[in-house]
Amino acid sequence: MSFQAYLDKIEDKTGLTPREFIALAKERGFDDPATKAGTIVEWLKQDYDLGRGHAMALVHVIKKGPKIDTKHVGSSGSHRDESDTLWLDGKENRPQAS
């Protein structure tokens, strides 16, 4: 499953976009660099019933933003994405590939 697919599944399950999760995390102070991933994972599990893999995808965008390493971009292997930039503003708002 691609990184973007994880984010899309989270949106399907919770009704919240990654950008909305970033805002919620900021309200709680979880965007602080000192915040451990486990703290965020536990919050997402308790409040949104997200598993570790999906929660870790959100941890990445909360702490590092939408850019992913180019090693995850391409057509082969697991967790492959079309771009090194994740779409955070909801599936319905995502520009169509040309």
Number of C-alpha atoms within 10 A of each C-alpha: 10 15 22 21 17 18 24 20 14 21 19 13 12 12 12 15 19 23 18 15 18 20 14 14 20 14 10 12 12 21 20 12 11 9 12 13 17 13 12 20 21 16 16 21 15 11 9 13 15 18 14 15 12 20 23 18 18 27 25 15 20 24 19 12 15 17 13 17 9 13 10 18 18 14 10 9 11 11 16 19 22 15 15 17 15 18 19 21 14 17 16 7 9 10 8 6 5 3
